[in-house]
């Protein structure tokens, strides 16, 4: 797994962000897009709340809201700034909807529906870290970036063999996205001790979409205060995060995951490795470089898991170990976890679909 950042560094960064984050609900008629010629950058003014630079994701979300094709929006962004301003100002006036604008460090980081429910990474961490400590969990990896926060932990007391000498450890993966790119979630996590491959296991768990009540129409821009958000929406949700994290170390659930993994280790693949990797790569949208790495891991048996469904899943999670982008690392761990815990017939249907 990608080690990410130290827990102390995560805590310091989440604390720093608290002071730098500001969220606003605003009617689009109060928005003003501008182009700063000397710096070659766009800014968005939110009425009296001030002027903010715009992240790439913010641009993508504004394009989607205005129903402007991404390719055309990007072309205007790069070569026709005044045309982009005219387009967006027209739609700001014409659509006259309420939006949630999330800012941090003087930059607009997300342009969202006003029904977006704020679930902050700081609050999620504050809810789950004491539970992990009390339950004897070991923090294996954490990270926070412009889009996601992750906490991955395991319980050394919950270990079992998938096959002789191949021990795995039960854990939990916690993710919070603050910018409208997915749900906050708690999912089972498995750490394979022989190579420290991590796998996120698809499970019922807790998946909380960021949807709440709309704010209603207004002509004003106003800041959504942190205390107000916590008081109105998040206390019960944070308690639920803590409860689900506590339940993740259930031994019965762990044994169920182990049974599925043992089945995958006996599920031998008869087809040509190159063909199987090609189909798997197409189905799970692996990049050409990832495809090449998975095939090499599988053919050379670098994970020691053989040419089985267990081996294919581990060939993918082995790639995750060297992936520097933490989001992509976690996505690969999720793909590997899905493969090694899915029913054999479902995997066979995918690999035989070519």
ABEGO torsion letter per residue (X at the ends): XBAEBBAAAAAAAAAAAAAABBBBBBBAAABBBBBBAAAGBBBBBBEAAEBBBBBAAAAAAAAAAAGBBAAAAAAAAAABAAAAAAAAAAAAAAAGBBBBBBBBGGBBABBBBAABBBBBAAAAAAAAAAAAAAAGBBBABBBBBAABBBBBBBBAABBBBABBGBBBBBBBBBBBBAAGAEBBBBBBBBBBAAAGBBBBBBBAEBBBBBBBBBAEBBABBBBBBAAAAAAAAAAAAAAAAAAAAAAAABAAAAAAAAAAAAAAAABBBABBAAAAAAAAAAAAGBBAAAAAAAAAAAAAGAAGAEBBAAAAAAAAAAAAAABABAAAAAAAAAAAAAAAABBAAAAAAAAAAX
